[in-house]
Amino acid sequence: MKLFQMQKTQIMSPFIKGIAFSIFFLASVLSYSQKTIDKIVAKVGDEYILLSDIQNQTLNMLQNNMEVDDATECRILEGLLNEKLLTHQAVLDSVEVKDEVVNQEMESRLRVIAEQIGSMEKLEEFYGKSVAQIKAEFFEVIKKRMQAEQMRASITEGVDVTPKEVKEFFNELPSDSIPYINSKITVAQIVMYPELTAEDKDNALKAIQESRDRVVNNERSFSTEAVLVSEDPGSSANGGDLGWQTKGTMVPEFEATLFKLQKDEVSEIFETQYGYHYLQLMDRKGDNYRVRHVLIAPKVDKKALYKTKKRMDSIYTAIKRGSITFEEAALKFSDDENSNTNGGKIVNPYTGDYKWDMQNINDIDPQMSRFIDRLGINEMAEPSLYDNYFEQKQGIRIVKLLKKTKPHMANLTDDYQLIQMAALNQKKEAVIEEWTKTKIRNNFISISEEYSGRCEFQYDWVKKGS
């Protein structure tokens, strides 16, 4: 179960290129506190590139055990030239990125770096700056990066590929560039949750009140209570500690409570969609905070689960007899709002489609593998207990295996969407290349002799005769 508000996530295929932001960019930028004398090594319009920009990225590569050779600085410089060209054009075209969006990106990156280092305090100690100073110093750097990305998106807006182009792209791929695809499944489900009664809620509320009393009366430490009592599997083993988070990450009721607290203060009991909580504010720095909490979710009565099971048995029998289709039953009876209008098919949040590899689906639904291993294609598992870990609910569900592919080399029949994405990305890259060549010719660009004399660039940044 996660208290984090769900966000749509996309995972890029290994053979799809792009200039997606590196989450470690800010870490490399911050490293320049150890630089010596800085200087300008290139300019694109009004945008300039410093020697430290190149040194920082080189240092970051070394810290992440990436290979660095004699041509590394030249490759980094060309990447920065591309970025500055996009940023320069974004300014000319009045491409804006709102300050609140930049702040959210900054918060996200700082949180990741803090988690790697150990805490916000260690981050401040390591860089010799407060979080507020870091944000103020690098706000414009992050904003320009985001402007460049937005400019890039606007250049390729409207670019699409036809089925013929997808086929041609695939047929022209070298054999060693065709990816190996793991076994994938498509599954559907019908889920029914018993109604929670007032008594169910009262029992949970009584249990968490007793838990909080033990903490505030010093009968148990907060962390011990969380390990023994809390029903949040994501934090219970850590004494309820959710680590450093930033404003907007947790559900509203959770944050409304924590932002009223002083450091080390224990909150009153409050309710979210997951159940009843109380929390302790461990530390806070502006919009960043660290808390621990205890969660107890109301449990449905066993008699209610039994009644739901009998009802689902009837639905299962009706589907087997052909009185109703699985898709019709999902629409009519399923309480899973994420799948009931899709014929019960479960969407993979990592890809946005219905295909899953077993690792992905077991991360989200650990119970799924026991169904998949014993089902044939288009077979259903009999109704069984379902523990929804994300929403802390218990119910009854029927699972149906719709498709299961064997591990294979990618092909147009089974993996069209993946290949289409790769073909589209290649077409976008071609559009960007033509745009870049045109803009290089029409803009003032200068590169110091230190680099222009020794670097072999992909583009003609160094104009002949200049």
C-alpha positions in Angstrom: 0.0 0.0 0.0 1.2 3.5 -0.8 0.0 6.8 0.5 1.6 8.4 -2.5 -0.8 9.9 -5.0 -0.7 7.7 -8.1 1.2 9.2 -11.1 1.3 7.8 -14.6 4.7 6.3 -15.3 6.2 5.6 -18.6 9.2 3.2 -19.1 11.3 3.8 -22.2 12.2 0.8 -24.4 15.9 0.0 -24.6 16.0 0.9 -28.3 14.1 4.1 -28.1 16.3 7.2 -27.9 15.6 10.5 -26.3 17.0 13.3 -24.2 14.9 12.7 -21.1 16.1 14.6 -18.0 18.6 12.7 -15.9 17.4 12.6 -12.3 21.1 12.9 -11.3 21.6 16.2 -13.2 21.2 18.3 -10.2 23.8 16.2 -8.3 26.4 16.9 -11.0 25.6 20.6 -11.1 25.9 20.9 -7.3 29.4 19.3 -7.5 30.9 22.4 -8.9 31.6 23.9 -5.5 35.0 22.2 -5.8 35.9 23.7 -9.2 38.9 26.0 -9.7 38.8 28.9 -12.1 35.7 28.9 -14.4 35.4 30.3 -17.9 33.1 30.4 -20.9 33.9 27.8 -23.5 30.9 28.3 -25.9 28.0 30.5 -26.6 24.7 30.0 -28.5 22.9 33.3 -29.0 22.6 34.7 -25.5 23.1 31.3 -23.8 26.6 30.3 -22.7 28.4 27.1 -21.6 31.0 27.1 -18.8 34.0 24.9 -18.4 32.4 23.8 -15.1 29.3 22.5 -16.9 31.5 20.0 -18.8 33.6 19.2 -15.7 30.5 18.6 -13.6 29.0 16.1 -16.1 32.3 14.3 -16.4 32.6 14.0 -12.7 29.0 12.7 -12.4 29.9 10.0 -15.0 32.9 8.9 -13.0 30.9 8.8 -9.8 28.4 6.5 -11.5 31.1 4.2 -12.9 30.5 5.2 -16.5 33.3 5.0 -19.0 35.1 8.2 -19.7 37.6 8.6 -22.6 39.4 11.3 -24.5 36.2 12.2 -26.5 33.9 12.4 -23.5 34.3 16.1 -23.0 33.5 16.7 -26.7 30.3 14.6 -26.5 29.2 16.4 -23.4 29.9 19.8 -25.0 27.8 18.9 -28.1 24.9 17.8 -25.8 25.1 21.1 -24.0 25.2 23.0 -27.4 22.1 21.1 -28.4 20.4 22.0 -25.1 21.4 25.7 -25.4 20.2 25.9 -28.9 16.8 24.6 -27.8 16.7 27.0 -24.8 17.7 30.0 -27.0 14.9 29.2 -29.4 12.5 28.7 -26.5 13.2 32.2 -25.3 12.7 33.6 -28.8 9.4 31.7 -29.2 8.2 32.7 -25.7 8.1 29.1 -24.5 7.3 29.4 -20.8 7.6 26.9 -17.9 5.6 27.9 -14.8 7.6 28.5 -11.7 5.5 26.0 -9.7 6.3 23.3 -12.2 10.0 24.1 -11.9 9.8 24.0 -8.1 8.1 20.6 -8.3 10.9 19.3 -10.5 13.5 20.7 -8.1 11.8 19.1 -5.1 11.7 15.8 -6.8 15.4 15.8 -7.7 16.5 17.0 -4.3 14.5 14.3 -2.6 16.1 11.6 -4.8 19.6 12.9 -4.0 18.8 13.2 -0.3 17.7 9.6 -0.2 20.9 8.5 -1.9 23.0 10.5 0.5 20.9 9.6 3.6 19.0 12.7 4.6 18.3 16.3 3.8 20.8 17.2 6.6 23.5 15.2 5.0 22.8 16.8 1.7 23.2 20.2 3.2 26.4 19.2 5.0 27.8 17.6 1.8 27.3 20.7 -0.4 27.8 23.3 2.3 24.5 25.0 1.5 21.0 25.0 2.9 18.2 23.5 0.9 16.8 27.0 0.4 20.2 28.2 -1.0 20.4 25.2 -3.4 16.9 25.9 -4.7 17.6 29.6 -5.2 20.9 29.0 -6.9 19.8 26.4 -9.4 16.2 27.4 -10.1 17.2 29.1 -13.4 19.3 26.1 -14.4 16.4 23.7 -14.0 14.0 26.1 -15.6 16.2 26.4 -18.7 16.5 22.6 -19.0 12.8 22.3 -18.8 12.3 25.0 -21.5 14.7 23.1 -23.8 12.7 19.9 -23.3 9.4 21.7 -23.9 10.9 23.3 -27.1 11.9 19.9 -28.3 8.4 18.6 -27.7 6.9 21.5 -29.7 9.2 20.8 -32.6 8.1 17.2 -32.9 4.4 17.9 -32.1 2.2 16.4 -34.8 4.8 13.9 -36.0 3.3 10.5 -36.5 4.1 7.2 -38.3 2.0 5.1 -40.7 1.8 1.3 -40.6 3.9 1.2 -43.7 6.6 3.3 -42.1 6.6 1.0 -39.0 7.1 -2.0 -41.2 9.9 -0.4 -43.1 11.6 0.7 -39.9 11.5 -2.8 -38.5 12.7 -4.5 -41.7 15.7 -2.2 -41.8 16.8 -2.9 -38.2 20.1 -4.8 -37.9 19.5 -8.2 -36.4 21.6 -7.4 -33.3 19.3 -4.3 -32.6 16.1 -6.3 -32.4 15.2 -6.6 -28.7 14.5 -9.8 -26.8 11.0 -9.7 -25.3 10.2 -11.6 -22.1 7.0 -13.6 -21.7 4.1 -11.2 -21.3 0.5 -11.8 -20.1 -2.8 -10.0 -20.4 -5.2 -10.6 -17.6 -8.7 -9.5 -16.6 -10.5 -9.5 -13.3 -13.9 -9.1 -11.7 -13.6 -7.7 -8.1 -16.3 -7.3 -5.5 -15.7 -5.7 -2.1 -18.1 -6.2 0.8 -19.5 -3.1 2.3 -17.8 -1.9 5.4 -20.3 -1.6 8.3 -20.3 1.0 11.1 -19.1 -1.7 13.4 -16.1 -2.6 11.2 -15.0 1.1 11.3 -15.6 1.3 15.0 -13.4 -1.7 15.6 -10.5 -0.2 13.6 -10.9 3.2 15.3 -10.8 1.6 18.7 -7.7 -0.4 17.8 -5.8 2.7 16.6 -6.9 4.7 19.6 -5.4 2.1 21.9 -2.3 2.1 19.8 -1.9 5.9 20.0 -2.5 5.8 23.7 0.4 3.4 24.1 2.7 5.8 22.3 1.7 9.0 24.0 1.7 7.3 27.4 5.3 6.1 26.7 4.3 2.4 27.0 5.9 1.8 23.6 8.1 3.8 21.3 6.5 5.0 18.1 8.8 2.9 16.0 8.1 -0.3 18.0 4.3 0.4 17.8 4.5 0.8 14.0 6.5 -2.5 13.6 4.0 -4.4 15.8 0.7 -2.8 14.8 0.8 -0.8 11.6 -0.8 -2.3 8.5 1.2 -0.2 6.0 3.7 -2.9 4.5 5.7 -0.1 2.9 6.8 1.5 6.2 5.9 -0.8 9.1 9.3 -2.6 9.0 11.0 0.8 9.2 9.2 1.8 12.3 6.6 3.7 10.3 9.2 5.9 8.7 8.2 7.1 5.2 11.5 8.8 4.6 11.9 12.3 3.2 8.9 13.5 1.1 7.8 16.7 -0.4 4.5 18.6 -0.4 2.0 17.1 -2.9 3.4 13.6 -2.6 0.9 12.2 0.0 -2.9 12.2 -0.1 -4.4 15.6 1.0 -5.7 14.4 4.4 -2.3 13.2 5.4 -0.5 16.4 4.5 -3.2 18.6 6.0 -2.5 16.9 9.4 1.3 16.9 9.2 1.7 20.5 8.3 0.0 21.5 11.5 2.5 19.7 13.7 5.7 20.8 15.4 8.8 18.6 15.2 8.4 15.3 17.2 4.7 16.1 17.9 2.3 13.1 17.5 -1.0 13.9 15.7 -4.5 13.1 16.5 -6.1 10.2 14.7 -7.3 11.0 11.2 -8.9 9.1 8.3 -7.9 8.6 4.7 -9.1 6.3 1.9 -6.7 3.7 3.4 -8.0 3.7 6.9 -7.1 5.4 10.2 -3.7 6.9 10.9 -1.8 8.9 13.4 1.7 10.3 12.6 4.7 11.9 14.1 6.6 14.7 12.4 10.3 13.8 12.6 11.6 16.8 10.7 10.6 19.5 8.2 12.5 21.8 5.9 10.1 24.1 4.0 8.0 21.9 1.8 10.1 18.8 2.5 9.2 16.6 5.5 10.0 13.3 7.1 7.2 11.5 9.1 6.4 8.2 10.5 2.9 6.8 10.9 0.7 4.0 12.1 -2.1 2.7 9.9 -5.0 0.5 10.8 -7.6 -0.2 8.2 -11.1 -1.3 8.9 -11.6 -5.0 8.2 -14.8 -6.4 6.7 -16.6 -9.0 8.8 -16.0 -12.6 7.8 -19.7 -13.1 7.3 -19.8 -10.3 4.8 -16.8 -11.9 2.9 -18.7 -15.2 2.9 -21.8 -13.6 1.4 -19.7 -11.8 -1.3 -18.0 -15.1 -2.1 -21.4 -16.9 -2.6 -22.5 -14.0 -4.9 -19.3 -14.3 -6.9 -19.7 -18.0 -7.1 -23.1 -17.4 -8.8 -21.5 -14.9 -11.3 -18.7 -17.4 -12.0 -21.2 -20.2 -12.7 -23.2 -17.8 -15.0 -20.1 -17.0 -17.0 -19.2 -20.7 -17.3 -22.7 -21.5 -18.6 -22.7 -18.7 -21.1 -25.6 -16.8 -19.5 -23.3 -13.7 -19.4 -19.9 -12.9 -20.8 -16.9 -12.1 -18.6 -16.9 -8.6 -20.1 -20.6 -8.0 -19.3 -20.1 -9.3 -15.8 -17.1 -7.0 -15.2 -19.1 -3.9 -16.4 -22.2 -4.9 -14.3 -20.7 -6.3 -11.1 -17.0 -5.4 -10.7 -16.1 -2.8 -8.1 -12.7 -2.2 -9.7 -13.2 1.2 -11.4 -9.8 0.9 -13.2 -10.8 -2.1 -15.1 -14.6 -2.7 -15.1 -15.2 -0.6 -18.3 -12.3 -2.4 -20.1 -13.9 -5.8 -19.9 -12.0 -6.3 -16.7 -8.6 -6.0 -18.4 -5.9 -4.7 -16.0 -3.9 -1.7 -17.3 -0.2 -1.8 -16.8 0.7 1.6 -15.4 4.3 1.2 -16.5 3.4 1.1 -20.2 -0.2 2.2 -20.4 -1.3 -0.9 -22.3 -2.6 -4.3 -21.1 0.6 -6.3 -21.4 2.5 -7.3 -18.3 5.7 -9.2 -17.7 5.4 -11.3 -14.5 7.9 -9.2 -12.5 5.8 -6.0 -13.1 2.5 -7.6 -12.2 3.9 -9.3 -9.1 5.3 -6.0 -7.8 1.8 -4.6 -7.8 -0.2 -7.8 -7.2 1.8 -10.5 -5.5 -1.1 -13.0 -5.6 -1.3 -12.9 -9.4 1.4 -15.5 -10.2 -0.4 -18.3 -8.4 -3.3 -17.9 -10.9 -1.2 -17.5 -14.0 0.8 -20.6 -13.4 -2.2 -22.9 -13.5 -4.5 -21.1 -16.0 -4.7 -21.8 -19.8 -5.6 -19.1 -22.3 -9.2 -17.8 -21.7 -9.5 -19.9 -18.5 -10.9 -18.4 -15.3 -9.8 -19.0 -11.7 -12.6 -19.7 -9.3 -13.6 -16.8 -7.0 -11.0 -16.4 -4.2 -9.9 -13.9 -1.5 -8.3 -10.8 -2.9 -6.0 -8.6 -0.8 -5.7 -5.2 -2.4 -2.5 -3.9 -0.9 -2.7 -0.5 -2.5 -6.1 0.4 -1.1 -6.0 -1.8 2.0 -9.2 -3.7 1.0 -10.2 -7.3 1.1 -12.6 -8.7 -1.4 -13.4 -11.6 -3.7 -12.3 -11.8 -7.3 -12.3 -13.9 -10.4 -9.2 -13.8 -12.6 -9.1 -14.7 -16.3 -5.9 -15.2 -18.4 -6.5 -13.6 -21.8 -3.1 -13.9 -23.4 0.4 -15.3 -22.6 3.3 -14.9 -25.0 6.5 -16.9 -25.1 9.9 -15.2 -24.7 10.9 -14.2 -28.2 12.7 -11.7 -30.5 10.5 -8.7 -31.2 8.2 -9.0 -34.2 5.5 -7.0 -35.9 2.7 -9.4 -35.0 3.2 -9.6 -31.2 5.1 -6.4 -30.5 3.6 -3.8 -32.9 3.1 -1.1 -30.3 6.7 -1.3 -29.1 8.1 -1.2 -32.6 5.7 1.7 -33.5 7.1 3.7 -30.6 10.6 3.1 -31.7 9.8 4.1 -35.3 8.0 7.2 -34.1 11.0 8.2 -32.0 13.4 7.7 -34.9 11.2 9.9 -37.1 11.1 12.6 -34.4 14.9 12.4 -34.1 15.1 13.1 -37.9 12.9 16.1 -37.5 15.1 17.4 -34.6 18.2 16.8 -36.7 16.9 18.9 -39.6 15.7 21.6 -37.2 19.1 21.7 -35.5 21.0 22.1 -38.8 18.8 25.0 -39.9 19.1 26.8 -36.5 22.9 26.4 -36.4 23.1 28.2 -39.8 20.8 31.0 -38.6 22.2 31.7 -35.1 25.4 33.1 -33.6 27.5 30.3 -32.2 31.0 30.4 -30.9 33.2 27.7 -29.4 36.6 28.3 -27.8 39.6 27.1 -29.7 40.4 24.6 -26.9 37.4 22.6 -28.1 36.8 23.7 -31.7 40.2 22.6 -32.7 40.1 19.1 -31.4 36.4 18.0 -31.2 34.7 16.1 -34.0 31.0 17.0 -33.7 28.0 15.5 -35.3 26.8 18.9 -36.4 28.6 21.8 -38.0 28.8 24.0 -34.9 32.1 25.4 -36.0 31.2 27.4 -39.2 33.8 27.4 -42.0 35.8 30.5 -42.1 34.9 31.5 -38.5 
